[in-house]
């Protein structure tokens, strides 16, 4: 009976985890699309209010007009302000609960917890050390860090657990970005606005950079969480290479859509995705 109830608890946690992850990633992707699709403000009235761009969109038979205020409105107050963070926290908490159950069976809890913590701290140190560098330079270092974590995890843990640990490490980085960087910066902006002052732009920019990191980490996290169910991918020699290639393919797919939002069609990215996918299929062939 106890095992039966635990199975139902596991199913409930997994459903919550999947549902909240869908909401979080969908919201994140929507705002990245929105930010890259805004039309610059061209009216004096909008600019006087602090509007930098706007967008008309159609959904469900109705028209919507969205305006962006980078530093808050210059006149008036914001009412009914919606904060988007509970999706992230709920996804992380439910995911950690699922991971703990797996680690309990695998008897690797402390090692995995330390691995995840060190991975997040390493990311923070990297962001601090490269704070004045270009975004592309930082991206390369993050990619190398993830590759190292991928290799180490697959040396220390069984394939299924390794994939989960890498995914949880990336998910922890994403949630920590929301908790420690994005939301505090937004709260500071609101406090400045309510006090009648313009919020400092550097805080807003830091939050935006971390949100951009999150949008590129989202699909690799999904790859780790889904592919660990397939022993063909996780339980074989060289599994760290398989995971690295799958995550790279996910990043390339995401980059194509980010570029598309900006009006640039990078079809060669799909060629890379197809080539890498074909190589993995050929390598894993029995």
Number of C-alpha atoms within 10 A of each C-alpha: 6 6 8 9 10 12 12 11 13 16 13 12 19 17 13 17 21 15 14 20 22 14 15 21 17 11 14 19 20 11 13 17 17 17 16 14 16 18 15 14 17 12 9 10 10 17 16 12 14 19 22 18 19 20 16 11 10 9 7 5 6 7 10 11 9 12 19 20 15 16 20 21 18 16 11 11 11 11 6 5 7 6 9 12 14 13 18 23 19 18 24 21 16 21 23 18 15 18 18 17 14 16 19 11 9 12 12 16 16 11 13 24 17 11 18 23 15 14 21 20 12 15 18 15 12 15 18 11 11 15 12 9 11 9 13 9 10 18 15 11 15 17 14 12 16 19 20 14 22 22 19 15 22 24 14 13 17 16 23 21 22 27 29 27 26 28 25 23 23 24 25 23 24 24 22 18 23 22 15 11 19 22 16 16 23 17 12 15 22 20 14 16 20 15 10 13 14 17 21 13 12 10 16 19 14 16 20 16 15 18 20 16 18 21 20 20 20 23 21 24 21 17 20 24 18 13 18 20 14 10 12 14 22 23 18 13 11 14 23 24 16 23 27 20 18 22 23 20 23 20 19 19 17 20 16 17 17 21 14 16 17 13 11 11 13 14 10 11 17 14 11 15 19 13 12 16 16 11 14 17 11 10 10 11 8 6
